[in-house]
Amino acid sequence: MLPGGRTGEAGVGRHSRTPHAIVPSATVTGGALVAVVAIMTFLAGITIGSVAAVRSVASEWTSDIARETTIQVKPGGGLDVEAALAKAVNVAKATSGVAEARALDAKETARLLEPWLGTGLDVSSLPVPRLVAVTLAPDAGPETAETLRAALAEQVPSASFDDHRQWTQRLSTTARVVVAIGLAVLGLVAAATVLCVVFATRAAVDAARPIVEVLHFVGARDGFIAAEFQHHFLAVGLKGGALGGGIAIAVFFLASTLPHWIGTGTPADTLVGVMTLDLRGYGGILGASVLVALVTAVTSRITVYRTLRGIS
């Protein structure tokens, strides 16, 4: 042996090409851990994809609601509703930032009430408010709504302006809550993955304890031994991450494309709209797969270092 145990490290270095001579494969660190990592990656991928899809839908809804506003003209007191509607349309069109304004006729108003009052409704016989649909320009700001509201209050007192601010705030709040829940789920998945890898690494070190002790005492540095375990668990993490992430991507891809293949029309439509995933969502799932593999490797290395400290 050369001074400083270099002969031992050189001999160990020759074995570095066969890490399974140190890390036993027939343990929980084998197929079982791959399955666990795949399940955790799948859950993380589904969470990331769902959050991305909900945020995308909420953003589209918020944009549409912010641009589509309404003016409501309430009948009563001998008011000429048609004249009030026409005046409200003119006021809206004269307001800077308004792209379009049109009054809904009686038939359109009746169709809006059909879910509650049924078909064949004669709107003229009921004190039903009439609506003016207003579309704001893309560059319209909050001042447009305030200007229009003030002009209506002055020129058409029977009209009220609704910019759907309440619904916009609710959608934004819902999107933030979904993101927070998604982050919490990802945190739990990460914690569970780390714990599984810690226990699996300790089991692997215990199974290979005679080999590890020999390598330790003949001069192999802790860094070399930890690297052998790290390489093994990195391979496990990559296999599990690729499997779980691939299944998650396949789920979202099939959900968005299968209806077109079988001729049923649009993708699965939910309460908040069509749930589809963009490239950023797919990229997030791929990133989660790689991150799980890295977490698996780093966790195993740290665990091995701590375990080796107990070997005297």
Salt bridges, closest charged atoms under 4 A:
GLU9 OE2 - ARG221 NE 3.23
GLU82 OE2 - ARG130 NH1 3.00
GLU108 OE2 - ARG102 NH2 3.10
GLU146 OE2 - ARG149 NH1 3.48
GLU146 OE2 - ARG165 NH2 3.41
ASP162 OD2 - HIS164 ND1 3.48
ASP163 OD2 - ARG149 NH2 3.80
ASP163 OD2 - ARG165 NH2 2.95
GLU213 OE2 - ARG209 NE 3.14
ASP222 OD1 - HIS216 ND1 3.22
ASP278 OD2 - ARG280 NH2 3.64
